[in-house]
Amino acid sequence: MLRLEHIAGNELPADWQHRAHVLPCERYTVILLPETQARAKPCLKRSQQPLVGLWKDRADMSDVAAYVRELRKPRY
């Protein structure tokens, strides 16, 4: 861990200034963590992904094979 104190806002990298809405005349404390210590989003299993089950409550898709056949019918 690296801690930098009393850093002027205009001395920070430009993308940090933009993302953190830094004021150039203010002073900041910056704490840098190695990636192994950084708070990463937990990896979700496929079954836990937000899109899984998106259409599970659709009555018109209760029989998936029949639904897909109807979609493909005009093409064939």
N, C-alpha and C positions, 0 to 999 in steps of 0.2 A: 504494500500500500504506500502511496506517495501522497503527501498532503502539502498543498501549496496555499499559503495564506496571503491575504492582502494583495491580490492580483487585480490590477486595473482592468475594467471591462474591455477597453480597447486593445489590451495586450493578449486577449484570448483569441484562439483561431476564429476566423470569420463565420464558419458554419456553426460553431458553438454559440457565438453571439446571436446568430439568427434564431437557432433552435431554442435557446434559453431566454430570449428577449432581454438580453443584457444591455444595461445602460453603460455607455463608455466612461462616464465619470464616477461610477460606483466601484467599490472594491469587493472582491469575491474570494471565497475559499474554495479550492478545487481539490477533490479527493479522487485519485486515480487508483483503480483496482485492477489487478491482472484479470484476464478473461476467465480464469478458473474460479475466481471469487465473485465475478460480476453476477448480478441477479439475472439469470436467463429465464425465458419463458419455458415452462416444462413442456417436453415433447408429448403430444397426445397420440394415443393409439388411433388407428383408423376408425374404430368404432366410437371414439370419443370426439371425432372431428365434428364441428358444428353443422356441416352439410349432410352428414349421415342421417338418414331418416327424414329428409326434408319433405318428401312427398308421401310419407307413410299413411297419412290420414285421407288421401284422395280416394274417393269412392270409385271414380272412373278408372283407377289403376289397380283395382283389387286383383285382377287377373292380368299380370304383366305381359304374358305372351300374347293374349288376345289384344291388348292395347297396342302393342308394337305391330301386330299384324294389320290392325286398322290404320295405323300411321303409314305403313308401307304399301298398303293396297293401291293407292293412286299411282305409285311408281311402277308397279309390276303388272 
